[in-house]
Amino acid sequence: MKTTKRHLLALSASLALAALTGGAHAQTALDDVMKAKAIKIAIPTDFPPYGFVGTDLQPQGLDVDMAKYIATKLGVKVELVPVTSANRIPYLQTKKADLVISTLGKNPEREKVIDFTIAYSPFFQAVFAPKSMPLASFADLAGKSVGVTRGAIEDQELSKVAPAGADIKRFEDNNATVSAFVSGQVQVIATGASVAGNMMARNPQLNTEYKLLLKDSPNFIGVAKGEDALRTKVNEVILGAKKAGDLDTMAKKWLGRPAGTLPE
C-alpha cells in the first residue's frame, strides 16, 4: 500500500514537473526578454538602406529602426547584434539573438529551421531616376536609356514590361550598372532597393528617387523554432505599426516608398 502511494506521489510530481516545463518552454524567449528587460536583435550593418554604419559609427537603417521600434513597444532595452547573411540564422538558433531583423526572406528551407513573423517591410526591385524626370508608367521609358545588371531579377522583370522604344543597356555586375548611372552613361537604373539605397546615400547630388515597381518580395522577422509566444507578441507589434501607419513611415524614410500591402 505504501509502495503504491509512493509511486502515485512520484507520478504526480513527475506529471506536474512535465506540465510546468512544457508550459514554460514555448514562452522561454519572451519570458527571458521581459525578465531581463532587454532584447537581443540581430541586424545588418553592411546592407544599406536596411542596415549600415552611419558617420557617427552607429548602426542605422530600416531594419535598425524596426528593431528599436519593437523594443520600445515591448518596454525593454534593445541590444543590436550585427550579423551577416551567413550567420544571421545560426545566431538565432544558438540564442545569440532573440530576433533576426536582417532583410530575411521566407522560403521552405528556412521554415524548417526557424519560424517567421508576418512581413514588416518591402524588399523590391524597381526603376530609379532623377526626381526631375517624370516616369508615371513603364511606357514613359520609351526613348530613355536604362541600365540593368545582366541576368538579375530586375533584368528579367524589366524585359517583361519595358516598351519597344526603351534602350536597355545591360552590365555585368551591380557596380558597373551603378557606375553607368552615376556617370551619366544611362538616364535610368533598374536595380534592387539595397543597391539603390547605397547608391543614393553615396551620391545625393543626383537627386535620385524611386519611380516604378518591378517586383516585391517582403522581409520577415526570424524567431527561434517553438518560440510562439514571442512570435505572437512581435506580430501584435507589427500589426499595430501597420495600422498606425508607422511601417509606411519607416519605408518612406529609407526606401522612398510606403510599405504598402504586406502579407500576414
N, C-alpha and C positions, 0 to 999 in steps of 0.2 A: 504493500500500500504506500509505504514511504517512498519507495523507488519510483512508483508511478507518479506520485505527487511531485517528486524532484524532476522527473522527466517533463511533466506538464509545465512546471515553472521555468525550466530551461528552454522549452519550446516557445513559451510565451515571450520570454526575454529575447530569444533569437528573432522571432517574428517582429517584435517591437523595434529591435535594432535595425532589421532589414527595411522596415517601413520608413524609419527615420532616415536611414542612409539613402534609400531610393528617392524619398521625397526631397532631400536636400540636393541630390546630385544634379537634377535638372536646373537648379537655381544657384549653383555654386558660384558661377562667374558674377551674376548680378548681386548676390549676397556679399561677395568679396568686395565688389566695387562700392556698394553702399556703406559697408562697414569701414573700409579704408577712406571713404570719401574722395576717391581718386580713381581714374580710369586710364588705362594704357591704350593708346590708339595709334596703330601703325599708319604712317602717311609717307607719300613720296617727297623727295627733295630734289629730284633730277628730272621732273616731268612737268614743266610749265604748260598751261596755266593752272594745272591741278595741284602741283606741289613743287616748290623750289625755294632756294635760299635768297632772300632779298638783300639789298645793300646794307641793311643793319645786321646781316648774318643770321636773321631769324627766319624760320620756315613760314611761307605764305602760299596762298593759292586757294582754289575752290575746296579741295579735299581738306586742307588745314582749317578753313573757315567752318566746314561741316563738322569736323572733329570737335572744335571749340563749342560749336552750337549745341551738339549733343551733350557734352559735359555740362554746359550751363543749364540745359533743360533737366538734367538728372540731378543738378545741385551738387556736383562734385568737381574737383580739380582735374585738369587733363594733363597727362604726360604724353607728349608727342614722341613717337618712336620711329625714326627714319628707317625706311626699308627700300629694297629694290624689287623689281618684278620677280626675281628668282627666289627671294627669301620671305616675301610677304605672307604666303600661306604657311610655311614652316614656323614662322614667328607666332602665328595664331595657334597652331597645333601644339607648340611647346610652351604655351602660356606666357610668352614674352610680350604678347599683346592681347587685350580683351576684344578688340575690334580691329578690322583692317578697312581703312578708307583710302584706297590707293588705286583709282581707275580700274576697279576689278569688274570684269565682265563675268556673266554667269554662263556656264556650259555644263553638260552632263558629267564630264570628267571631274571638274571641280566640286560638283554637287555630291560626289561620292566621298569626299574627304572633309568638306566644310559645309556650313549652312549659310544662307543668304537672307538679308532683309529685303524689303521691297526696294525698288530703284530710287536713288536720291538725286542723280544728275544725268544730263545727257552726255554722251561721248559721240562725236559725229564727224563725218567728212562733209566738207562744204566748199562753196566758192567764196573767195575773199577778193576784195578790190578796194581802191581808194574811195573814201566817202564821197568824193566829187563825181564818181562815176555811177550813174543810175542803172541799176540792174534789178528790175522788178520780176523778171521771169527768165527762163533759160533761152527764150527766143532773143533776148537782148544781148546774148553772147555773139550773135552774128556780126561778123566784121571785126571781132576782137581776138587778140592772141591770148591763149590760156595755157599756162604752164602746169604740168602734172607729172607725177612720178610714174614711170612706165610700169605697168602691171599691178600697181597698188589698187586698193579698193576704190579710191576716188577716181582712178583712171577707168576702171570698169563701169562705175556708175555714171561718170561724165559721158562716156561713149553712148550710153542709152538715151541721154536727154539733150545732148548738145545739138544745136541746129546745123544744117549743112554748111552754113557760112562761117562757122567758128573755126579759127585757126588754132588747132590744138597742137602744142609743142610738148613732146614727151622727153623727160630727162631720166638719167639712170638711177638717181637716188634723191632723197629729200633735200640734202644740202645743195645739190645742183639746181633743183627746182626752186628753192628759196632764193638762191643767188641770182637766178634768172629774173625773178620778180623784183627783188631789191635793186638790181642794176638797171631795170627798165627794159630788159630783153622781151618780157611779156607784160601785158597790161593787167592780167587777171591770174590768180592762182587757185587751183583746186587741191585741197590738202586736208589733213586731219586737224582737229581742234588743237591738239597739243603742239603740233608743228607750227600752226598759225599763231598760237598764243605766244610761243617763244619768239617767233619772227617779229610780231607786233611789239613785244616788250623791248626787243633789241633795236627796232627801227621805228620809233614813234613818229619820226618826221614824215613817214609815208602816209600817215592817217588812214591806215587800212582798217576795214571793218568786215564783219560777216555779212554776206549777201544772200546766198541761196543754199538750201539744204540738199545734200546728195544722199546721205544715209545716216540714220540714227541708230546707235547701239548703246543703250544706257549703262551706267555704272551702278553696282550694288555694294552693300557693306557686308564684309565677311564676318561670320561668327563661328566659334568652335562648334563642332558637332554635338548635338544634345543640349546646348545651352538655350533652350526655348524661352525661358523667362527673360533673358537678356535680349534675345532677338525680338520678342514681342514688345518689350519696352522701347527698343530703338524704333521699331515700326510705328509705334504710337507717336514718337517724336517726329519722324519723317512725315507722317500723315498730317500732324499739326502744322508743320512747317509748310507743307503744300497748301493747306487750307488758308494759312495766314499770308501766303504769297512770298514767304522767306526763301523758298527754293528758287523761285523766279528771280528774286533779288540777287542771290549769290551767282546764279548762272549768268545774269546780265552783267554783273561786275567783272567776271573772269572770262566769259565766253562770248560776250557781246550779243547774246540772245537769251530769251526766257527758257526755263527748264521745259515748259510745255507739258504734254501728256506723257506721264511715265507709267510703266507697268507696275501693278501692285501684286 
